[in-house]
Amino acid sequence: MKVKIKQLFTTSKLASASSWLVAGGITGGLLGYFFQVAMGRMLSVADYGVLSALMAIMVVIGAPLSTLSMVVSRQVSIYRSTEASDNLVSLFYWVNRKVFLISILLIMFAIAYIKYLQDFLLIENRNHIYLLLGIFLITLPYTINLAYFQGLKYFKWLSASGILVIFFKIIIAILLVYFGFGVTGALGGVLLSTFITFIVTYIVLYPLLNNNTSRFKDNTHILFKSVIPVLLANIAFSVMTQIDMIVVKHYFSQQDAGIYAAASILGKAVMYLPAGISMALFPMVAESHANEKSSAHLMFQAIGVTALLCMFGALLYYYFADFIIIILYGTDYKEAAEILKYFGFAMLPMALIMVAEYFLIAMGRVLFAYLFVIVAPLQLIAIYNYHDTLLDIVAIISITGVILVVTGYGLLWKEFKK
């Protein structure tokens, strides 16, 4: 057993491919939590709750970004495996044109209904919403660049860009908040850091994309009907993992929202621990599927590593929650420890779901899309009816995650047995 566990982390193809992403993910995660802790200490508890709610909204409305990344990365992997370099260039400019037009329409729609969003979240400063829309706009082309890194297996650059964007965010946001710009400064830091890193990633890709003939080809690279199920899956998954912060901001006091934000930000790290594994898994499975090769062994390796990493993180929070909260956030947030103690376990099933979702979408399958669409509304209904305490919300997230794992992996097992 010990030998098999060791092989998962050292000798497997997946471990070798994901090493850079895991290392970058850990480094980026640490820097990201440094940013969150710095904001928690520099802002008031209430303002920190506002910032966390806004960032949770960014994750939910960013579901199209995850869809975009998956679909583009899969297509890049296919073109790479067939050595279709002209199609790689054509796809890049084709998808950027389409995405830009759609994003402008979405932003115009959001601005038209901005007052309703502002009232629901009890956000007084409308500029916070405008900055959020700006972040969304610049993140779209940045996401396409990262999808190319992933599909081309530029794992070193993919890892480095994740670290770089957080590094710039820390410097710029902390300076802006220090000089009195508050939540506006924090959001401004996110916007500027994303823009700078977008420029860097484009420079890296430019030698590959410098083909003036191919860039103007308007081939249809991705069928719209193939995107819809992936989009539904990502929206539902984002809702299930991020709506809690938005609901807390709406139903609970500003103080409670800040307390919950501290536990939520740390607790969700368990879900993102295997993110590097999923990102490395995706192009490998897409290529294997394009070449009609089995990739089931990669799936089992990814599940094993994910379960071990996430269980370790959940146990760490359970036994050391008080120490972690006091050290990172200070005594003002000490009530968050009781929530953090159980948050890691609530995120464990979500991490297992995320790995399976990446695996299936890489093969062009969307099993979890339909499960998410069924379970996500049930989770919302449960939170709406049973939100007496903050721990009630954590319990509901945990229960719905377990339901998804049991149902989804049961269906997967039936597929592998065929």
C-alpha positions in Angstrom: 0.0 0.0 0.0 2.8 2.4 0.9 4.5 1.7 -2.4 1.3 2.4 -4.4 0.8 5.7 -2.5 4.4 6.7 -3.2 3.9 5.9 -6.9 0.9 8.2 -7.1 3.1 11.2 -6.1 6.4 10.3 -7.8 6.5 7.8 -10.7 3.2 8.3 -12.5 2.8 10.2 -15.7 0.3 12.4 -14.1 2.5 13.2 -11.1 5.4 14.2 -13.5 3.1 16.4 -15.6 1.4 18.1 -12.7 4.5 18.7 -10.5 5.0 22.3 -11.8 1.3 23.1 -11.4 1.1 21.6 -7.9 4.2 23.5 -6.9 2.8 26.7 -8.5 -0.6 26.1 -6.9 0.8 25.7 -3.5 3.0 28.9 -3.9 0.1 30.8 -5.4 -2.2 29.5 -2.7 0.1 30.7 0.0 0.4 34.1 -1.6 -3.4 34.2 -2.2 -4.0 33.6 1.5 -1.4 36.2 2.4 -3.5 38.6 0.3 -6.7 37.5 2.0 -5.2 37.8 5.5 -3.7 41.2 4.7 -7.1 42.4 3.5 -8.8 41.0 6.5 -6.4 42.9 8.8 -6.3 46.1 6.9 -10.1 46.4 6.2 -12.8 46.4 8.9 -14.6 43.1 9.4 -17.7 44.6 7.7 -15.6 45.8 4.7 -13.9 42.4 4.5 -17.3 40.8 4.2 -18.2 43.1 1.4 -15.0 42.3 -0.5 -15.5 38.6 0.0 -19.1 38.7 -1.3 -17.9 40.6 -4.4 -15.2 38.1 -5.1 -17.7 35.3 -4.6 -19.9 36.9 -7.2 -16.8 37.1 -9.5 -16.4 33.3 -9.2 -20.1 32.7 -9.9 -20.2 35.0 -13.0 -16.8 33.6 -13.9 -18.4 30.2 -14.6 -18.3 31.1 -18.4 -14.5 31.7 -17.9 -14.1 28.1 -16.6 -16.2 26.9 -19.6 -14.1 28.9 -22.0 -10.9 27.6 -20.5 -12.0 23.9 -20.7 -13.4 24.2 -24.2 -10.5 26.1 -25.7 -7.9 24.0 -23.9 -9.5 20.8 -25.2 -9.5 22.1 -28.8 -5.9 23.3 -28.4 -4.9 19.8 -27.2 -6.5 18.2 -30.2 -4.8 20.6 -32.7 -1.5 20.1 -30.9 -1.8 16.3 -31.2 -2.5 16.6 -34.9 0.2 19.3 -35.4 -2.3 21.7 -36.9 -0.4 24.9 -36.2 -2.5 27.1 -38.5 -5.6 26.0 -36.7 -4.0 27.0 -33.3 -3.5 30.5 -34.6 -6.9 30.8 -36.2 -8.6 29.5 -33.1 -6.9 32.0 -30.9 -8.1 35.1 -32.8 -11.5 33.5 -33.6 -12.4 32.8 -30.0 -11.1 36.2 -28.8 -13.3 38.0 -31.3 -16.4 36.0 -30.3 -15.7 36.4 -26.6 -15.2 40.2 -26.8 -18.5 40.7 -28.5 -20.4 38.5 -26.1 -18.7 40.1 -23.0 -19.7 43.6 -24.2 -23.3 42.5 -24.4 -23.2 40.9 -21.0 -21.7 44.0 -19.4 -24.3 46.3 -21.0 -27.0 44.0 -19.6 -25.4 44.0 -16.1 -25.1 47.8 -16.1 -28.8 48.1 -17.0 -29.7 46.1 -13.9 -26.9 47.2 -11.6 -29.3 48.8 -9.0 -31.0 45.4 -8.3 -27.7 43.7 -7.7 -26.5 46.6 -5.5 -29.7 46.4 -3.4 -29.6 42.7 -3.0 -26.0 42.7 -1.7 -26.5 45.8 0.4 -23.5 47.4 -1.3 -23.5 51.2 -1.0 -20.7 52.0 -3.4 -21.7 51.4 -7.0 -18.1 51.8 -8.2 -17.5 48.4 -6.6 -19.8 46.8 -9.1 -18.2 48.7 -12.0 -14.8 47.5 -10.9 -16.1 43.9 -10.7 -17.3 44.2 -14.3 -13.9 45.5 -15.4 -12.2 42.6 -13.8 -14.6 40.2 -15.7 -13.8 42.0 -19.0 -10.0 41.7 -18.7 -10.1 38.2 -17.3 -11.8 36.8 -20.5 -8.8 37.2 -22.8 -6.4 36.3 -20.0 -8.3 33.1 -19.5 -7.9 32.3 -23.2 -4.1 32.7 -22.8 -4.0 30.4 -19.9 -6.1 27.8 -21.8 -3.5 27.9 -24.5 -0.8 27.3 -21.9 -2.7 24.3 -20.6 -3.5 22.8 -24.0 0.0 23.3 -25.2 1.3 21.8 -21.9 3.3 25.0 -21.1 2.9 23.9 -17.5 5.9 26.0 -16.3 4.3 29.2 -17.7 0.9 28.2 -16.5 2.3 27.8 -13.0 4.3 31.0 -13.2 1.4 33.2 -14.4 -0.7 32.0 -11.5 2.0 33.1 -9.1 2.7 36.4 -11.0 -0.9 37.6 -10.9 -1.2 37.1 -7.2 2.2 38.7 -6.6 1.1 41.9 -8.4 -2.3 41.8 -6.7 -0.6 41.8 -3.3 1.6 44.7 -4.1 -0.9 46.9 -5.8 -4.0 46.2 -3.6 -2.1 46.6 -0.3 -0.7 49.9 -1.5 -4.1 51.2 -2.5 -5.8 50.0 0.7 -3.0 51.5 2.8 -3.5 54.9 1.2 -7.2 54.8 2.1 -9.0 53.4 -0.9 -10.5 50.5 1.1 -12.6 47.9 -0.9 -12.2 50.0 -4.0 -8.4 49.8 -3.7 -8.6 46.0 -3.2 -10.7 45.6 -6.3 -8.5 48.0 -8.2 -5.5 45.9 -7.3 -7.2 42.7 -8.7 -8.0 44.6 -11.9 -4.5 46.0 -12.5 -2.7 42.8 -11.6 -4.9 40.8 -14.0 -4.2 43.3 -16.8 -0.4 43.2 -16.3 -0.3 39.4 -16.2 -2.5 39.2 -19.4 0.2 41.3 -21.2 2.9 39.0 -20.0 1.1 35.8 -21.1 0.4 37.3 -24.5 4.1 38.1 -25.0 4.9 34.4 -24.2 2.4 33.2 -26.8 3.2 35.8 -29.5 5.9 33.8 -31.3 3.4 31.0 -31.8 0.6 33.4 -32.8 2.7 35.6 -35.2 1.0 34.2 -38.4 -0.8 37.0 -40.2 -2.3 34.6 -42.7 -3.9 32.2 -40.2 -5.2 34.8 -37.8 -7.9 36.0 -40.3 -9.3 32.6 -41.1 -12.8 32.5 -39.7 -13.3 28.7 -39.4 -15.8 27.4 -36.9 -13.6 25.7 -34.4 -16.1 25.1 -31.5 -19.7 24.2 -31.9 -22.1 26.3 -29.8 -24.1 23.2 -28.8 -21.0 21.5 -27.3 -20.4 24.5 -25.1 -23.9 24.7 -23.4 -23.6 21.5 -21.2 -20.1 22.5 -20.0 -21.4 26.0 -19.3 -24.3 24.6 -17.3 -22.0 22.4 -15.3 -19.6 25.2 -14.4 -22.4 27.6 -13.5 -24.0 25.0 -11.2 -20.7 24.1 -9.7 -19.8 27.7 -9.1 -23.2 28.3 -7.5 -22.8 25.3 -5.2 -19.4 26.4 -4.0 -19.7 30.2 -3.9 -23.4 31.1 -3.3 -22.9 30.5 0.4 -20.9 33.7 0.8 -23.5 35.7 -1.2 -26.4 34.3 0.9 -24.6 35.1 4.1 -24.0 38.6 3.0 -27.7 39.0 2.3 -29.2 37.2 5.4 -26.7 37.8 8.2 -25.2 40.9 9.8 -22.1 42.5 8.3 -20.1 41.2 11.3 -21.3 37.6 10.7 -20.5 38.0 7.0 -16.9 39.0 7.8 -16.5 36.1 10.2 -17.9 33.6 7.7 -15.7 35.0 5.0 -12.6 34.2 7.0 -13.6 30.6 7.5 -14.9 30.2 3.9 -11.7 31.6 2.3 -9.5 29.2 4.2 -11.9 26.3 4.1 -12.2 26.3 0.3 -8.5 25.9 0.0 -9.2 22.1 0.6 -11.3 22.1 -2.6 -8.5 23.8 -4.6 -5.6 21.7 -3.4 -5.9 19.3 -6.3 -6.4 22.1 -8.9 -2.9 21.6 -10.4 -3.7 17.9 -10.8 -6.9 18.6 -12.6 -5.3 21.1 -14.9 -2.5 18.7 -15.9 -5.1 15.8 -16.2 -7.2 17.8 -18.7 -4.9 18.0 -21.8 -3.6 14.5 -21.2 -7.1 13.0 -21.3 -8.1 15.2 -24.2 -5.1 14.0 -26.3 -5.7 10.3 -25.3 -9.3 10.6 -26.2 -8.5 12.2 -29.6 -6.1 9.3 -30.3 -8.6 6.7 -29.1 -6.6 5.6 -26.1 -7.9 4.8 -22.6 -7.1 7.3 -19.9 -9.0 5.5 -17.0 -5.7 5.0 -15.2 -5.1 8.8 -15.1 -8.5 9.2 -13.5 -7.8 6.7 -10.8 -4.5 8.3 -10.0 -6.0 11.8 -9.8 -8.8 10.6 -7.5 -6.2 8.9 -5.2 -4.0 12.0 -4.9 -7.0 14.3 -4.5 -8.5 12.2 -1.7 -5.2 12.1 0.2 -4.4 15.8 -0.1 -7.8 17.0 0.8 -8.2 14.7 3.7 -5.0 16.0 5.1 -6.2 19.6 4.7 -9.5 18.9 6.3 -7.9 17.2 9.3 -5.5 20.1 9.7 -8.3 22.5 10.0 -10.3 20.3 12.3 -7.5 20.0 14.9 -5.9 23.5 14.5 -8.7 25.8 13.5 -8.4 28.1 16.5 -4.7 28.5 16.1 -4.9 29.1 12.4 -7.6 31.8 12.7 -6.0 33.7 15.5 -2.5 33.6 13.9 -3.8 34.7 10.4 -6.7 36.9 11.1 -6.4 37.9 14.8 -8.8 37.8 17.7 -11.5 39.8 15.9 -12.2 36.7 13.8 -12.0 34.1 16.6 -15.6 33.0 16.1 -14.6 31.8 12.6 -12.6 28.9 14.1 -15.8 26.9 14.9 -16.9 27.2 11.2 -13.4 26.4 9.8 -13.2 23.2 11.8 -15.9 21.6 9.6 -15.5 23.6 6.4 -12.6 21.4 5.1 -14.7 18.3 5.3 -17.6 20.0 3.5 -15.1 20.8 0.6 -13.7 17.3 0.3 -16.6 15.9 -1.8 -16.5 19.0 -4.0 -12.8 18.4 -4.7 -13.6 14.8 -5.8 -16.4 16.1 -8.0 -14.1 18.7 -9.6 -11.5 16.1 -10.7 -14.2 13.8 -12.2 -15.8 16.8 -14.0 -12.4 17.8 -15.6 -11.9 14.2 -16.7 -15.3 13.8 -18.3 -15.3 17.2 -20.1 -11.8 16.4 -21.5 -13.4 13.5 -23.2 -16.4 15.6 -24.4 -18.7 14.1 -21.8 -20.9 16.2 -19.5 -22.4 13.7 -17.0 -22.0 16.1 -14.0 -23.6 18.9 -15.9 -27.0 17.3 -15.5 -26.4 16.2 -11.9 -25.3 19.8 -11.0 -28.4 21.3 -12.6 -30.6 19.0 -10.4 -28.7 19.3 -7.1 -27.7 23.0 -7.2 -31.4 24.2 -6.9 -31.9 21.8 -4.1 -29.0 23.3 -2.3 -30.3 26.8 -2.8 -33.8 25.8 -1.5 -32.2 24.1 1.6 -30.1 27.2 2.4 -33.1 29.5 1.9 -35.2 27.4 4.4 -32.5 26.5 6.9 -30.1 29.3 7.5 -30.6 29.9 11.3 -26.8 29.6 12.0 -23.7 29.8 9.9 -22.9 26.1 10.6 -26.3 25.2 9.0 -25.0 26.5 5.7 -21.7 24.5 6.0 -23.8 21.4 6.8 -26.0 21.8 3.7 -22.9 22.3 1.4 -21.5 19.1 2.9 -24.7 17.0 2.4 -25.2 18.1 -1.2 -21.6 17.4 -2.0 -21.9 13.8 -0.6 -25.0 13.3 -2.7 -23.2 14.4 -5.8 -20.2 12.2 -5.1 -22.3 9.1 -4.4 -24.5 9.6 -7.5 -21.8 10.8 -9.9 -19.1 8.2 -9.0 -21.8 5.5 -9.0 -22.6 6.3 -12.6 -18.9 6.5 -13.5 -18.3 3.1 -12.0 -21.0 1.6 -14.2 -19.3 3.2 -17.2 -15.9 1.7 -16.4 -17.4 -1.7 -15.8 -18.8 -1.9 -19.4 
